[in-house]
Amino acid sequence: MSTATVIGIQSIELEITGTCQLRCTHCCTSSSPQAPAGHMTRDDWSHVIADVAELGIPLIQFIGGEPTLSPHLPQFIHAALDAGLGVEVYSNLTHVRPVSLGLVQP
């Protein structure tokens, strides 16, 4: 695929899990504690992140469910940053601390 096919795309959302610790009635993805994480593996998501960078899309937003419930989120964040991508995490912030994202040492 050529980067010419993605000209104008400024960001991409990656729904890395369907699981969420909340049960919001307004949820547009039907996420909940009972929702499955999804079918993609850690390696699948790592390949997607590399593909996004190769295509020249400058920003990745990790969404869910609640993306901080994925044990692989810190790895995904670091892979995206290492590839020169901007990163956003769309979270309900129920339990987020900088340490939980692997961005600072405890």
C-alpha positions in Angstrom: 0.0 0.0 0.0 1.3 3.4 -0.9 1.3 6.3 1.6 -0.5 8.3 -1.2 -3.7 6.3 -0.2 -3.7 7.8 3.3 -3.0 11.5 2.5 -5.2 13.6 4.7 -5.7 11.0 7.4 -4.4 12.7 10.6 -5.1 10.0 13.2 -6.4 6.5 13.7 -8.2 4.9 16.6 -7.3 1.4 17.8 -9.8 -0.3 20.0 -7.4 -2.6 21.8 -10.0 -4.0 24.1 -13.8 -4.2 24.5 -13.5 -4.7 28.3 -14.3 -1.9 30.6 -14.7 -1.8 34.4 -17.8 0.4 34.0 -21.3 -0.1 32.7 -22.2 3.3 31.2 -25.6 3.5 29.6 -24.3 6.0 27.1 -21.5 3.7 25.9 -21.4 3.5 22.1 -19.3 0.3 22.0 -21.3 -1.9 24.4 -18.2 -2.2 26.6 -18.5 -3.7 30.1 -16.7 -5.9 32.6 -18.2 -8.9 30.7 -17.3 -7.7 27.2 -14.5 -9.7 25.6 -11.1 -8.1 25.1 -11.2 -9.0 21.4 -9.6 -11.4 18.9 -6.4 -9.6 18.1 -3.1 -10.6 19.8 -0.4 -8.4 21.1 1.6 -9.2 18.0 -1.3 -8.3 15.7 -1.6 -4.8 17.4 2.2 -4.3 17.2 2.0 -5.0 13.4 -0.9 -2.5 13.1 1.2 0.2 14.9 4.1 -0.4 12.6 1.8 -0.2 9.6 0.3 3.1 10.8 3.8 4.5 11.1 4.8 3.2 7.7 1.7 4.8 6.1 2.6 8.2 7.5 -0.4 8.6 9.8 1.0 10.8 12.5 -1.3 10.0 15.5 -2.6 6.9 17.2 -5.4 7.0 19.8 -5.8 3.9 21.9 -9.4 3.4 22.8 -11.7 0.6 24.1 -13.6 -0.4 26.2 -11.0 0.9 28.7 -7.6 0.7 27.0 -5.8 0.8 30.4 -7.2 -2.6 31.2 -5.0 -4.1 28.4 -1.8 -5.4 30.0 -0.1 -4.6 26.7 -0.9 -0.9 26.6 2.5 0.3 27.9 4.2 -1.7 25.1 1.8 -0.3 22.5 2.5 3.3 23.7 6.2 2.8 23.6 6.1 1.1 20.2 4.1 4.0 18.8 6.4 6.7 20.4 9.5 4.8 19.2 8.0 4.9 15.7 7.7 8.7 15.9 3.9 8.7 16.3 1.8 10.9 18.5 -0.1 9.0 21.1 -3.5 9.7 22.8 -5.2 7.3 25.3 -9.0 7.7 25.6 -9.6 6.6 29.1 -12.3 6.9 31.8 -9.4 7.5 34.2 -11.0 5.3 36.9 -7.7 3.8 37.9 -5.0 5.5 35.8 -1.7 6.6 37.3 1.5 7.4 35.3 3.0 4.2 36.7 0.2 2.1 35.4 1.0 3.2 31.9 4.6 2.3 32.2 5.6 5.9 31.6 7.4 6.5 34.9 9.2 4.3 37.3 7.4 3.4 40.5 
